[in-house]
Amino acid sequence: MLLTLVGIVVAGLSDWRAGVRIVSAALGIAAVLRLALPEKDAGMLAVRHRLFDVCTLLLFGVSLFVLAGAIPDQPV
């Protein structure tokens, strides 16, 4: 959660692409943690079945990363 907060702050204060990529990295780390941690230690990462949680977190993380790179720069 701390890494997500850092990403939001970076996106709000400076480079939004870097902030979104930090948030997507946090989602990827959450997916790995959900895969590695036992059910009783997963806490709020455990929403449904393990495979569903991991796939959902990875899907959102990869989607954010790709979208951050695909959106063209706008003229100021």
All heavy atoms as TSV, in Angstrom:
chain	resi	resn	atom	element	x	y	z
A	1	MET	N	N	0.825	-1.187	0.000
A	1	MET	CA	C	0.000	0.000	0.000
A	1	MET	C	C	0.871	1.254	0.000
A	1	MET	O	O	0.496	2.261	-0.591
A	1	MET	CB	C	-0.934	-0.014	1.201
A	1	MET	CG	C	-2.061	-1.027	1.044
A	1	MET	SD	S	-3.190	-1.156	2.433
A	1	MET	CE	C	-3.811	0.472	2.568
A	2	LEU	N	N	2.004	1.173	0.684
A	2	LEU	CA	C	2.903	2.318	0.735
A	2	LEU	C	C	3.444	2.650	-0.652
A	2	LEU	O	O	3.523	3.822	-1.031
A	2	LEU	CB	C	4.051	2.043	1.712
A	2	LEU	CG	C	5.048	3.166	1.910
A	2	LEU	CD1	C	4.355	4.396	2.485
A	2	LEU	CD2	C	6.159	2.721	2.827
A	3	LEU	N	N	3.774	1.628	-1.414
A	3	LEU	CA	C	4.284	1.862	-2.768
A	3	LEU	C	C	3.210	2.491	-3.654
A	3	LEU	O	O	3.504	3.362	-4.476
A	3	LEU	CB	C	4.783	0.549	-3.378
A	3	LEU	CG	C	5.569	0.639	-4.667
A	3	LEU	CD1	C	6.785	1.536	-4.500
A	3	LEU	CD2	C	5.993	-0.737	-5.124
A	4	THR	N	N	1.978	2.090	-3.479
A	4	THR	CA	C	0.873	2.693	-4.221
A	4	THR	C	C	0.721	4.165	-3.864
A	4	THR	O	O	0.536	5.016	-4.739
A	4	THR	CB	C	-0.438	1.944	-3.945
A	4	THR	OG1	O	-0.271	0.570	-4.299
A	4	THR	CG2	C	-1.586	2.535	-4.736
A	5	LEU	N	N	0.823	4.467	-2.590
A	5	LEU	CA	C	0.745	5.858	-2.147
A	5	LEU	C	C	1.884	6.689	-2.741
A	5	LEU	O	O	1.669	7.816	-3.199
A	5	LEU	CB	C	0.762	5.934	-0.617
A	5	LEU	CG	C	0.693	7.331	-0.019
A	5	LEU	CD1	C	-0.616	8.005	-0.383
A	5	LEU	CD2	C	0.857	7.260	1.481
A	6	VAL	N	N	3.083	6.125	-2.767
A	6	VAL	CA	C	4.226	6.817	-3.379
A	6	VAL	C	C	3.938	7.090	-4.858
A	6	VAL	O	O	4.191	8.184	-5.361
A	6	VAL	CB	C	5.521	6.001	-3.207
A	6	VAL	CG1	C	6.645	6.549	-4.074
A	6	VAL	CG2	C	5.937	5.957	-1.753
A	7	GLY	N	N	3.383	6.107	-5.547
A	7	GLY	CA	C	3.053	6.284	-6.963
A	7	GLY	C	C	2.026	7.373	-7.189
A	7	GLY	O	O	2.148	8.175	-8.125
A	8	ILE	N	N	1.030	7.439	-6.323
A	8	ILE	CA	C	0.006	8.475	-6.457
A	8	ILE	C	C	0.606	9.855	-6.211
A	8	ILE	O	O	0.292	10.819	-6.920
A	8	ILE	CB	C	-1.173	8.178	-5.512
A	8	ILE	CG1	C	-1.915	6.937	-5.996
A	8	ILE	CG2	C	-2.117	9.371	-5.414
A	8	ILE	CD1	C	-2.948	6.407	-5.031
A	9	VAL	N	N	1.475	9.952	-5.213
A	9	VAL	CA	C	2.119	11.242	-4.922
A	9	VAL	C	C	3.016	11.665	-6.090
A	9	VAL	O	O	2.989	12.827	-6.517
A	9	VAL	CB	C	2.921	11.178	-3.596
A	9	VAL	CG1	C	3.808	12.398	-3.423
A	9	VAL	CG2	C	1.970	11.018	-2.419
A	10	VAL	N	N	3.784	10.731	-6.626
A	10	VAL	CA	C	4.652	11.045	-7.770
A	10	VAL	C	C	3.805	11.474	-8.967
A	10	VAL	O	O	4.134	12.449	-9.655
A	10	VAL	CB	C	5.553	9.840	-8.127
A	10	VAL	CG1	C	6.240	10.039	-9.473
A	10	VAL	CG2	C	6.579	9.602	-7.042
A	11	ALA	N	N	2.700	10.775	-9.210
A	11	ALA	CA	C	1.830	11.131	-10.338
A	11	ALA	C	C	1.223	12.509	-10.151
A	11	ALA	O	O	1.061	13.261	-11.117
A	11	ALA	CB	C	0.731	10.086	-10.499
A	12	GLY	N	N	0.897	12.861	-8.919
A	12	GLY	CA	C	0.280	14.156	-8.667
A	12	GLY	C	C	1.246	15.320	-8.661
A	12	GLY	O	O	0.881	16.434	-9.033
A	13	LEU	N	N	2.474	15.066	-8.245
A	13	LEU	CA	C	3.420	16.165	-8.086
A	13	LEU	C	C	4.405	16.339	-9.237
A	13	LEU	O	O	4.952	17.434	-9.410
A	13	LEU	CB	C	4.202	15.994	-6.786
A	13	LEU	CG	C	3.374	16.065	-5.497
A	13	LEU	CD1	C	4.259	15.824	-4.292
A	13	LEU	CD2	C	2.651	17.387	-5.395
A	14	SER	N	N	4.673	15.284	-9.981
A	14	SER	CA	C	5.663	15.425	-11.052
A	14	SER	C	C	5.234	14.624	-12.279
A	14	SER	O	O	4.220	14.930	-12.878
A	14	SER	CB	C	7.049	15.006	-10.557
A	14	SER	OG	O	7.066	13.648	-10.192
A	15	ASP	N	N	5.966	13.616	-12.618
A	15	ASP	CA	C	5.741	12.837	-13.835
A	15	ASP	C	C	4.638	11.807	-13.620
A	15	ASP	O	O	4.798	10.849	-12.877
A	15	ASP	CB	C	7.042	12.141	-14.235
A	15	ASP	CG	C	6.935	11.384	-15.540
A	15	ASP	OD1	O	6.001	11.677	-16.318
A	15	ASP	OD2	O	7.786	10.511	-15.779
A	16	TRP	N	N	3.492	12.002	-14.292
A	16	TRP	CA	C	2.364	11.103	-14.072
A	16	TRP	C	C	2.654	9.700	-14.593
A	16	TRP	O	O	2.188	8.719	-14.025
A	16	TRP	CB	C	1.081	11.663	-14.698
A	16	TRP	CG	C	1.063	11.686	-16.191
A	16	TRP	CD1	C	1.475	12.696	-17.004
A	16	TRP	CD2	C	0.620	10.639	-17.053
A	16	TRP	NE1	N	1.323	12.344	-18.321
A	16	TRP	CE2	C	0.787	11.092	-18.384
A	16	TRP	CE3	C	0.095	9.370	-16.845
A	16	TRP	CZ2	C	0.452	10.314	-19.482
A	16	TRP	CZ3	C	-0.246	8.593	-17.939
A	16	TRP	CH2	C	-0.058	9.061	-19.246
A	17	ARG	N	N	3.447	9.600	-15.660
A	17	ARG	CA	C	3.776	8.268	-16.195
A	17	ARG	C	C	4.590	7.454	-15.182
A	17	ARG	O	O	4.338	6.276	-14.985
A	17	ARG	CB	C	4.570	8.387	-17.489
A	17	ARG	CG	C	3.765	8.835	-18.659
A	17	ARG	CD	C	4.638	8.879	-19.909
A	17	ARG	NE	N	4.065	9.746	-20.904
A	17	ARG	CZ	C	3.206	9.341	-21.828
A	17	ARG	NH1	N	2.827	8.091	-21.871
A	17	ARG	NH2	N	2.723	10.190	-22.706
A	18	ALA	N	N	5.552	8.091	-14.555
A	18	ALA	CA	C	6.356	7.395	-13.546
A	18	ALA	C	C	5.477	6.975	-12.371
A	18	ALA	O	O	5.616	5.862	-11.849
A	18	ALA	CB	C	7.495	8.291	-13.067
A	19	GLY	N	N	4.562	7.836	-11.970
A	19	GLY	CA	C	3.659	7.503	-10.870
A	19	GLY	C	C	2.774	6.309	-11.191
A	19	GLY	O	O	2.586	5.417	-10.369
A	20	VAL	N	N	2.229	6.285	-12.406
A	20	VAL	CA	C	1.375	5.165	-12.813
A	20	VAL	C	C	2.189	3.884	-12.902
A	20	VAL	O	O	1.720	2.803	-12.526
A	20	VAL	CB	C	0.666	5.484	-14.150
A	20	VAL	CG1	C	-0.041	4.270	-14.710
A	20	VAL	CG2	C	-0.311	6.629	-13.958
A	21	ARG	N	N	3.416	3.996	-13.355
A	21	ARG	CA	C	4.274	2.802	-13.429
A	21	ARG	C	C	4.635	2.293	-12.036
A	21	ARG	O	O	4.760	1.084	-11.823
A	21	ARG	CB	C	5.514	3.094	-14.250
A	21	ARG	CG	C	5.167	3.192	-15.719
A	21	ARG	CD	C	6.366	3.366	-16.596
A	21	ARG	NE	N	5.951	3.326	-17.989
A	21	ARG	CZ	C	6.396	4.135	-18.914
A	21	ARG	NH1	N	7.302	5.044	-18.617
A	21	ARG	NH2	N	5.962	4.038	-20.152
A	22	ILE	N	N	4.781	3.183	-11.078
A	22	ILE	CA	C	5.031	2.757	-9.695
A	22	ILE	C	C	3.808	2.022	-9.150
A	22	ILE	O	O	3.938	0.982	-8.494
A	22	ILE	CB	C	5.411	3.964	-8.813
A	22	ILE	CG1	C	6.781	4.503	-9.221
A	22	ILE	CG2	C	5.397	3.595	-7.333
A	22	ILE	CD1	C	7.144	5.833	-8.586
A	23	VAL	N	N	2.630	2.533	-9.437
A	23	VAL	CA	C	1.399	1.862	-8.997
A	23	VAL	C	C	1.282	0.487	-9.664
A	23	VAL	O	O	0.904	-0.494	-9.013
A	23	VAL	CB	C	0.157	2.733	-9.292
A	23	VAL	CG1	C	-1.120	1.959	-9.037
A	23	VAL	CG2	C	0.186	3.999	-8.458
A	24	SER	N	N	1.629	0.405	-10.948
A	24	SER	CA	C	1.558	-0.895	-11.623
A	24	SER	C	C	2.584	-1.868	-11.049
A	24	SER	O	O	2.313	-3.069	-10.935
A	24	SER	CB	C	1.744	-0.736	-13.134
A	24	SER	OG	O	3.060	-0.367	-13.463
A	25	ALA	N	N	3.739	-1.360	-10.639
A	25	ALA	CA	C	4.721	-2.226	-9.979
A	25	ALA	C	C	4.195	-2.720	-8.631
A	25	ALA	O	O	4.407	-3.878	-8.262
A	25	ALA	CB	C	6.035	-1.477	-9.781
A	26	ALA	N	N	3.489	-1.855	-7.926
A	26	ALA	CA	C	2.898	-2.265	-6.647
A	26	ALA	C	C	1.874	-3.376	-6.860
A	26	ALA	O	O	1.803	-4.331	-6.062
A	26	ALA	CB	C	2.238	-1.063	-5.964
A	27	LEU	N	N	1.098	-3.289	-7.932
A	27	LEU	CA	C	0.137	-4.356	-8.237
A	27	LEU	C	C	0.854	-5.661	-8.585
A	27	LEU	O	O	0.416	-6.748	-8.205
A	27	LEU	CB	C	-0.782	-3.923	-9.378
A	27	LEU	CG	C	-1.806	-2.856	-9.020
A	27	LEU	CD1	C	-2.469	-2.315	-10.278
A	27	LEU	CD2	C	-2.837	-3.413	-8.067
A	28	GLY	N	N	1.964	-5.564	-9.317
A	28	GLY	CA	C	2.746	-6.763	-9.633
A	28	GLY	C	C	3.341	-7.401	-8.388
A	28	GLY	O	O	3.325	-8.629	-8.244
A	29	ILE	N	N	3.839	-6.580	-7.485
A	29	ILE	CA	C	4.380	-7.102	-6.223
A	29	ILE	C	C	3.277	-7.742	-5.402
A	29	ILE	O	O	3.471	-8.802	-4.794
A	29	ILE	CB	C	5.090	-5.978	-5.447
A	29	ILE	CG1	C	6.354	-5.552	-6.182
A	29	ILE	CG2	C	5.409	-6.405	-4.021
A	29	ILE	CD1	C	6.983	-4.282	-5.662
A	30	ALA	N	N	2.097	-7.127	-5.397
A	30	ALA	CA	C	0.959	-7.702	-4.674
A	30	ALA	C	C	0.580	-9.064	-5.252
A	30	ALA	O	O	0.240	-9.992	-4.510
A	30	ALA	CB	C	-0.236	-6.754	-4.719
A	31	ALA	N	N	0.655	-9.205	-6.571
A	31	ALA	CA	C	0.349	-10.493	-7.201
A	31	ALA	C	C	1.348	-11.561	-6.771
A	31	ALA	O	O	0.963	-12.694	-6.449
A	31	ALA	CB	C	0.345	-10.345	-8.721
A	32	VAL	N	N	2.627	-11.208	-6.753
A	32	VAL	CA	C	3.656	-12.162	-6.325
A	32	VAL	C	C	3.467	-12.535	-4.856
A	32	VAL	O	O	3.568	-13.711	-4.480
A	32	VAL	CB	C	5.070	-11.589	-6.577
A	32	VAL	CG1	C	6.136	-12.446	-5.939
A	32	VAL	CG2	C	5.314	-11.438	-8.065
A	33	LEU	N	N	3.165	-11.539	-4.026
A	33	LEU	CA	C	2.926	-11.816	-2.604
A	33	LEU	C	C	1.703	-12.714	-2.415
A	33	LEU	O	O	1.719	-13.624	-1.583
A	33	LEU	CB	C	2.748	-10.520	-1.820
A	33	LEU	CG	C	3.999	-9.699	-1.590
A	33	LEU	CD1	C	3.644	-8.365	-0.939
A	33	LEU	CD2	C	4.984	-10.464	-0.728
A	34	ARG	N	N	0.655	-12.460	-3.186
A	34	ARG	CA	C	-0.558	-13.291	-3.077
A	34	ARG	C	C	-0.249	-14.719	-3.478
A	34	ARG	O	O	-0.774	-15.668	-2.913
A	34	ARG	CB	C	-1.667	-12.705	-3.954
A	34	ARG	CG	C	-2.932	-13.530	-3.989
A	34	ARG	CD	C	-3.600	-13.598	-2.629
A	34	ARG	NE	N	-4.842	-14.319	-2.694
A	34	ARG	CZ	C	-5.036	-15.531	-2.158
A	34	ARG	NH1	N	-4.055	-16.134	-1.524
A	34	ARG	NH2	N	-6.197	-16.127	-2.254
A	35	LEU	N	N	0.607	-14.887	-4.447
A	35	LEU	CA	C	0.980	-16.221	-4.905
A	35	LEU	C	C	1.850	-16.937	-3.877
A	35	LEU	O	O	1.703	-18.138	-3.655
A	35	LEU	CB	C	1.716	-16.124	-6.244
A	35	LEU	CG	C	1.987	-17.406	-7.000
A	35	LEU	CD1	C	0.678	-18.077	-7.362
A	35	LEU	CD2	C	2.782	-17.094	-8.252
A	36	ALA	N	N	2.727	-16.191	-3.203
A	36	ALA	CA	C	3.712	-16.800	-2.319
A	36	ALA	C	C	3.217	-16.992	-0.885
A	36	ALA	O	O	3.619	-17.949	-0.221
A	36	ALA	CB	C	4.981	-15.958	-2.301
A	37	LEU	N	N	2.378	-16.085	-0.410
A	37	LEU	CA	C	1.966	-16.145	0.999
A	37	LEU	C	C	0.888	-17.193	1.230
A	37	LEU	O	O	0.005	-17.385	0.391
A	37	LEU	CB	C	1.420	-14.786	1.441
A	37	LEU	CG	C	2.428	-13.664	1.587
A	37	LEU	CD1	C	1.716	-12.347	1.864
A	37	LEU	CD2	C	3.409	-13.959	2.691
A	38	PRO	N	N	0.927	-17.845	2.387
A	38	PRO	CA	C	-0.169	-18.750	2.732
A	38	PRO	C	C	-1.468	-17.969	2.932
A	38	PRO	O	O	-1.464	-16.766	3.197
A	38	PRO	CB	C	0.265	-19.384	4.048
A	38	PRO	CG	C	1.609	-18.884	4.357
A	38	PRO	CD	C	1.980	-17.832	3.378
A	39	GLU	N	N	-2.585	-18.661	2.807
A	39	GLU	CA	C	-3.903	-18.032	2.882
A	39	GLU	C	C	-4.093	-17.205	4.152
A	39	GLU	O	O	-4.612	-16.101	4.124
A	39	GLU	CB	C	-4.991	-19.111	2.797
A	39	GLU	CG	C	-6.364	-18.592	2.484
A	39	GLU	CD	C	-6.510	-18.170	1.037
A	39	GLU	OE1	O	-5.867	-18.760	0.167
A	39	GLU	OE2	O	-7.282	-17.228	0.808
A	40	LYS	N	N	-3.621	-17.720	5.280
A	40	LYS	CA	C	-3.833	-17.024	6.556
A	40	LYS	C	C	-2.986	-15.759	6.680
A	40	LYS	O	O	-3.327	-14.858	7.424
A	40	LYS	CB	C	-3.556	-17.951	7.732
A	40	LYS	CG	C	-2.110	-18.390	7.859
A	40	LYS	CD	C	-1.936	-19.321	9.059
A	40	LYS	CE	C	-0.515	-19.794	9.167
A	40	LYS	NZ	N	0.393	-18.802	9.659
A	41	ASP	N	N	-1.891	-15.662	5.927
A	41	ASP	CA	C	-1.015	-14.492	5.990
A	41	ASP	C	C	-1.265	-13.487	4.865
A	41	ASP	O	O	-0.673	-12.412	4.870
A	41	ASP	CB	C	0.456	-14.922	5.937
A	41	ASP	CG	C	0.863	-15.720	7.160
A	41	ASP	OD1	O	0.267	-15.502	8.233
A	41	ASP	OD2	O	1.767	-16.559	7.034
A	42	ALA	N	N	-2.131	-13.816	3.924
A	42	ALA	CA	C	-2.359	-12.947	2.767
A	42	ALA	C	C	-3.169	-11.705	3.127
A	42	ALA	O	O	-3.097	-10.701	2.432
A	42	ALA	CB	C	-3.041	-13.716	1.648
A	43	GLY	N	N	-3.935	-11.757	4.181
A	43	GLY	CA	C	-4.692	-10.588	4.631
A	43	GLY	C	C	-5.659	-10.100	3.582
A	43	GLY	O	O	-6.430	-10.876	3.017
A	44	MET	N	N	-5.609	-8.790	3.294
A	44	MET	CA	C	-6.546	-8.196	2.339
A	44	MET	C	C	-6.223	-8.544	0.888
A	44	MET	O	O	-7.015	-8.248	-0.001
A	44	MET	CB	C	-6.573	-6.679	2.518
A	44	MET	CG	C	-7.199	-6.254	3.832
A	44	MET	SD	S	-7.272	-4.471	4.049
A	44	MET	CE	C	-8.380	-4.012	2.750
A	45	LEU	N	N	-5.087	-9.178	0.636
A	45	LEU	CA	C	-4.790	-9.636	-0.720
A	45	LEU	C	C	-5.676	-10.819	-1.103
A	45	LEU	O	O	-5.912	-11.066	-2.273
A	45	LEU	CB	C	-3.322	-10.052	-0.846
A	45	LEU	CG	C	-2.293	-8.938	-0.849
A	45	LEU	CD1	C	-0.888	-9.539	-0.833
A	45	LEU	CD2	C	-2.461	-8.046	-2.041
A	46	ALA	N	N	-6.148	-11.551	-0.109
A	46	ALA	CA	C	-6.980	-12.729	-0.355
A	46	ALA	C	C	-8.434	-12.295	-0.474
A	46	ALA	O	O	-9.114	-12.077	0.518
A	46	ALA	CB	C	-6.805	-13.745	0.756
A	47	VAL	N	N	-8.902	-12.141	-1.694
A	47	VAL	CA	C	-10.289	-11.749	-1.931
A	47	VAL	C	C	-11.091	-12.959	-2.370
A	47	VAL	O	O	-12.151	-13.248	-1.821
A	47	VAL	CB	C	-10.363	-10.643	-3.007
A	47	VAL	CG1	C	-11.802	-10.284	-3.307
A	47	VAL	CG2	C	-9.589	-9.425	-2.557
A	48	ARG	N	N	-10.592	-13.673	-3.330
A	48	ARG	CA	C	-11.270	-14.861	-3.845
A	48	ARG	C	C	-10.246	-15.991	-3.883
A	48	ARG	O	O	-9.381	-16.051	-3.043
A	48	ARG	CB	C	-11.846	-14.580	-5.221
A	48	ARG	CG	C	-12.814	-13.397	-5.214
A	48	ARG	CD	C	-13.742	-13.454	-6.373
A	48	ARG	NE	N	-14.553	-12.256	-6.434
A	48	ARG	CZ	C	-15.752	-12.132	-5.893
A	48	ARG	NH1	N	-16.284	-13.135	-5.247
A	48	ARG	NH2	N	-16.431	-11.012	-6.007
A	49	HIS	N	N	-10.336	-16.827	-4.878
A	49	HIS	CA	C	-9.357	-17.901	-5.011
A	49	HIS	C	C	-8.011	-17.315	-5.411
A	49	HIS	O	O	-7.927	-16.275	-6.057
A	49	HIS	CB	C	-9.818	-18.920	-6.056
A	49	HIS	CG	C	-11.090	-19.607	-5.670
A	49	HIS	ND1	N	-11.161	-20.499	-4.639
A	49	HIS	CD2	C	-12.339	-19.510	-6.166
A	49	HIS	CE1	C	-12.385	-20.935	-4.518
A	49	HIS	NE2	N	-13.134	-20.341	-5.429
A	50	ARG	N	N	-6.959	-17.992	-5.038
A	50	ARG	CA	C	-5.595	-17.503	-5.275
A	50	ARG	C	C	-5.349	-17.184	-6.751
A	50	ARG	O	O	-4.834	-16.113	-7.081
A	50	ARG	CB	C	-4.594	-18.539	-4.785
A	50	ARG	CG	C	-3.162	-18.090	-4.880
A	50	ARG	CD	C	-2.211	-19.171	-4.425
A	50	ARG	NE	N	-2.562	-19.617	-3.099
A	50	ARG	CZ	C	-1.813	-19.448	-2.009
A	50	ARG	NH1	N	-0.653	-18.859	-2.123
A	50	ARG	NH2	N	-2.199	-19.888	-0.841
A	51	LEU	N	N	-5.697	-18.088	-7.642
A	51	LEU	CA	C	-5.446	-17.884	-9.069
A	51	LEU	C	C	-6.211	-16.660	-9.583
A	51	LEU	O	O	-5.676	-15.865	-10.359
A	51	LEU	CB	C	-5.826	-19.127	-9.871
A	51	LEU	CG	C	-5.572	-19.062	-11.364
A	51	LEU	CD1	C	-4.091	-18.854	-11.652
A	51	LEU	CD2	C	-6.069	-20.315	-12.052
A	52	PHE	N	N	-7.453	-16.503	-9.164
A	52	PHE	CA	C	-8.241	-15.340	-9.574
A	52	PHE	C	C	-7.589	-14.051	-9.095
A	52	PHE	O	O	-7.475	-13.084	-9.849
A	52	PHE	CB	C	-9.670	-15.445	-9.022
A	52	PHE	CG	C	-10.535	-14.280	-9.392
A	52	PHE	CD1	C	-11.152	-14.232	-10.631
A	52	PHE	CD2	C	-10.732	-13.233	-8.511
A	52	PHE	CE1	C	-11.945	-13.146	-10.981
A	52	PHE	CE2	C	-11.519	-12.153	-8.850
A	52	PHE	CZ	C	-12.134	-12.108	-10.091
A	53	ASP	N	N	-7.157	-14.011	-7.841
A	53	ASP	CA	C	-6.516	-12.814	-7.288
A	53	ASP	C	C	-5.239	-12.469	-8.041
A	53	ASP	O	O	-5.015	-11.315	-8.406
A	53	ASP	CB	C	-6.191	-13.011	-5.805
A	53	ASP	CG	C	-7.422	-13.027	-4.924
A	53	ASP	OD1	O	-8.487	-12.553	-5.366
A	53	ASP	OD2	O	-7.312	-13.509	-3.785
A	54	VAL	N	N	-4.399	-13.467	-8.275
A	54	VAL	CA	C	-3.123	-13.239	-8.966
A	54	VAL	C	C	-3.363	-12.751	-10.387
A	54	VAL	O	O	-2.752	-11.766	-10.825
A	54	VAL	CB	C	-2.256	-14.520	-8.950
A	54	VAL	CG1	C	-1.042	-14.378	-9.854
A	54	VAL	CG2	C	-1.824	-14.845	-7.532
A	55	CYS	N	N	-4.270	-13.399	-11.101
A	55	CYS	CA	C	-4.546	-12.991	-12.485
A	55	CYS	C	C	-5.131	-11.586	-12.551
A	55	CYS	O	O	-4.758	-10.788	-13.422
A	55	CYS	CB	C	-5.500	-13.986	-13.148
A	55	CYS	SG	S	-4.741	-15.581	-13.484
A	56	THR	N	N	-6.014	-11.254	-11.628
A	56	THR	CA	C	-6.618	-9.917	-11.614
A	56	THR	C	C	-5.578	-8.845	-11.310
A	56	THR	O	O	-5.512	-7.815	-11.994
A	56	THR	CB	C	-7.753	-9.853	-10.577
A	56	THR	OG1	O	-8.716	-10.858	-10.892
A	56	THR	CG2	C	-8.422	-8.498	-10.566
A	57	LEU	N	N	-4.745	-9.078	-10.314
A	57	LEU	CA	C	-3.705	-8.106	-9.973
A	57	LEU	C	C	-2.725	-7.922	-11.130
A	57	LEU	O	O	-2.339	-6.791	-11.458
A	57	LEU	CB	C	-2.967	-8.538	-8.704
A	57	LEU	CG	C	-3.752	-8.401	-7.398
A	57	LEU	CD1	C	-3.058	-9.178	-6.282
A	57	LEU	CD2	C	-3.898	-6.943	-7.022
A	58	LEU	N	N	-2.323	-9.017	-11.752
A	58	LEU	CA	C	-1.404	-8.918	-12.890
A	58	LEU	C	C	-2.045	-8.224	-14.076
A	58	LEU	O	O	-1.408	-7.408	-14.753
A	58	LEU	CB	C	-0.909	-10.307	-13.303
A	58	LEU	CG	C	0.138	-10.938	-12.406
A	58	LEU	CD1	C	0.450	-12.355	-12.878
A	58	LEU	CD2	C	1.401	-10.101	-12.374
A	59	LEU	N	N	-3.315	-8.511	-14.337
A	59	LEU	CA	C	-4.017	-7.879	-15.446
A	59	LEU	C	C	-4.072	-6.364	-15.259
A	59	LEU	O	O	-3.756	-5.593	-16.176
A	59	LEU	CB	C	-5.429	-8.438	-15.578
A	59	LEU	CG	C	-6.303	-7.794	-16.641
A	59	LEU	CD1	C	-5.797	-8.161	-18.031
A	59	LEU	CD2	C	-7.738	-8.217	-16.480
A	60	PHE	N	N	-4.446	-5.913	-14.066
A	60	PHE	CA	C	-4.505	-4.482	-13.805
A	60	PHE	C	C	-3.113	-3.847	-13.840
A	60	PHE	O	O	-2.939	-2.744	-14.372
A	60	PHE	CB	C	-5.186	-4.184	-12.478
A	60	PHE	CG	C	-6.680	-4.373	-12.510
A	60	PHE	CD1	C	-7.314	-5.085	-11.518
A	60	PHE	CD2	C	-7.443	-3.842	-13.524
A	60	PHE	CE1	C	-8.686	-5.269	-11.538
A	60	PHE	CE2	C	-8.811	-4.012	-13.562
A	60	PHE	CZ	C	-9.445	-4.729	-12.567
A	61	GLY	N	N	-2.122	-4.519	-13.286
A	61	GLY	CA	C	-0.765	-3.982	-13.286
A	61	GLY	C	C	-0.199	-3.830	-14.686
A	61	GLY	O	O	0.343	-2.780	-15.039
A	62	VAL	N	N	-0.335	-4.854	-15.497
A	62	VAL	CA	C	0.173	-4.805	-16.876
A	62	VAL	C	C	-0.620	-3.781	-17.684
A	62	VAL	O	O	-0.042	-3.019	-18.472
A	62	VAL	CB	C	0.120	-6.205	-17.523
A	62	VAL	CG1	C	0.388	-6.142	-19.010
A	62	VAL	CG2	C	1.118	-7.135	-16.849
A	63	SER	N	N	-1.935	-3.740	-17.481
A	63	SER	CA	C	-2.762	-2.775	-18.216
A	63	SER	C	C	-2.349	-1.337	-17.909
A	63	SER	O	O	-2.228	-0.514	-18.822
A	63	SER	CB	C	-4.240	-2.960	-17.870
A	63	SER	OG	O	-4.679	-4.224	-18.269
A	64	LEU	N	N	-2.144	-1.019	-16.644
A	64	LEU	CA	C	-1.712	0.328	-16.284
A	64	LEU	C	C	-0.361	0.664	-16.905
A	64	LEU	O	O	-0.153	1.769	-17.407
A	64	LEU	CB	C	-1.621	0.466	-14.762
A	64	LEU	CG	C	-2.913	0.732	-14.020
A	64	LEU	CD1	C	-2.663	0.749	-12.522
A	64	LEU	CD2	C	-3.525	2.041	-14.457
A	65	PHE	N	N	0.556	-0.291	-16.855
A	65	PHE	CA	C	1.891	-0.056	-17.403
A	65	PHE	C	C	1.815	0.220	-18.903
A	65	PHE	O	O	2.444	1.156	-19.410
A	65	PHE	CB	C	2.792	-1.258	-17.110
A	65	PHE	CG	C	4.229	-1.004	-17.408
A	65	PHE	CD1	C	5.046	-0.414	-16.460
A	65	PHE	CD2	C	4.776	-1.343	-18.632
A	65	PHE	CE1	C	6.387	-0.159	-16.720
A	65	PHE	CE2	C	6.104	-1.103	-18.918
A	65	PHE	CZ	C	6.909	-0.507	-17.959
A	66	VAL	N	N	1.046	-0.594	-19.617
A	66	VAL	CA	C	0.939	-0.430	-21.066
A	66	VAL	C	C	0.229	0.880	-21.411
A	66	VAL	O	O	0.656	1.619	-22.299
A	66	VAL	CB	C	0.211	-1.641	-21.692
A	66	VAL	CG1	C	-0.164	-1.389	-23.146
A	66	VAL	CG2	C	1.072	-2.888	-21.581
A	67	LEU	N	N	-0.844	1.189	-20.706
A	67	LEU	CA	C	-1.577	2.425	-20.981
A	67	LEU	C	C	-0.732	3.668	-20.696
A	67	LEU	O	O	-0.820	4.658	-21.419
A	67	LEU	CB	C	-2.869	2.470	-20.174
A	67	LEU	CG	C	-3.980	1.571	-20.679
A	67	LEU	CD1	C	-5.134	1.551	-19.689
A	67	LEU	CD2	C	-4.447	2.005	-22.046
A	68	ALA	N	N	0.088	3.611	-19.664
A	68	ALA	CA	C	0.954	4.750	-19.359
A	68	ALA	C	C	1.941	5.019	-20.484
A	68	ALA	O	O	2.290	6.168	-20.759
A	68	ALA	CB	C	1.722	4.510	-18.047
A	69	GLY	N	N	2.370	3.982	-21.153
A	69	GLY	CA	C	3.284	4.159	-22.279
A	69	GLY	C	C	2.586	4.452	-23.594
A	69	GLY	O	O	3.164	5.041	-24.511
A	70	ALA	N	N	1.311	4.061	-23.719
A	70	ALA	CA	C	0.605	4.210	-24.981
A	70	ALA	C	C	-0.051	5.564	-25.153
A	70	ALA	O	O	-0.313	5.978	-26.296
A	70	ALA	CB	C	-0.460	3.109	-25.094
A	71	ILE	N	N	-0.323	6.262	-24.087
A	71	ILE	CA	C	-0.978	7.569	-24.193
A	71	ILE	C	C	0.046	8.592	-24.688
A	71	ILE	O	O	1.086	8.785	-24.052
A	71	ILE	CB	C	-1.573	7.995	-22.845
A	71	ILE	CG1	C	-2.649	7.009	-22.419
A	71	ILE	CG2	C	-2.122	9.413	-22.914
A	71	ILE	CD1	C	-3.197	7.239	-21.035
A	72	PRO	N	N	-0.248	9.248	-25.810
A	72	PRO	CA	C	0.736	10.209	-26.340
A	72	PRO	C	C	0.824	11.466	-25.479
A	72	PRO	O	O	-0.114	11.823	-24.777
A	72	PRO	CB	C	0.189	10.533	-27.731
A	72	PRO	CG	C	-1.254	10.207	-27.670
A	72	PRO	CD	C	-1.414	9.131	-26.645
A	73	ASP	N	N	1.986	12.106	-25.564
A	73	ASP	CA	C	2.169	13.373	-24.868
A	73	ASP	C	C	1.268	14.435	-25.490
A	73	ASP	O	O	1.109	14.502	-26.696
A	73	ASP	CB	C	3.627	13.836	-24.961
A	73	ASP	CG	C	4.544	12.983	-24.094
A	73	ASP	OD1	O	4.074	12.461	-23.070
A	73	ASP	OD2	O	5.722	12.855	-24.462
A	74	GLN	N	N	0.699	15.271	-24.652
A	74	GLN	CA	C	-0.153	16.362	-25.114
A	74	GLN	C	C	0.649	17.659	-25.105
A	74	GLN	O	O	1.408	17.912	-24.170
A	74	GLN	CB	C	-1.377	16.499	-24.201
A	74	GLN	CG	C	-2.235	15.242	-24.149
A	74	GLN	CD	C	-2.890	14.947	-25.488
A	74	GLN	OE1	O	-3.355	15.846	-26.165
A	74	GLN	NE2	N	-2.872	13.683	-25.876
A	75	PRO	N	N	0.454	18.490	-26.096
A	75	PRO	CA	C	1.151	19.780	-26.089
A	75	PRO	C	C	0.637	20.652	-24.939
A	75	PRO	O	O	-0.545	20.613	-24.607
A	75	PRO	CB	C	0.819	20.393	-27.436
A	75	PRO	CG	C	-0.360	19.647	-27.948
A	75	PRO	CD	C	-0.361	18.309	-27.275
A	76	VAL	N	N	1.525	21.433	-24.387
A	76	VAL	CA	C	1.159	22.268	-23.241
A	76	VAL	C	C	0.499	23.540	-23.688
A	76	VAL	O	O	0.676	24.133	-24.631
A	76	VAL	CB	C	2.405	22.585	-22.402
A	76	VAL	CG1	C	2.063	23.494	-21.257
A	76	VAL	CG2	C	3.019	21.303	-21.945
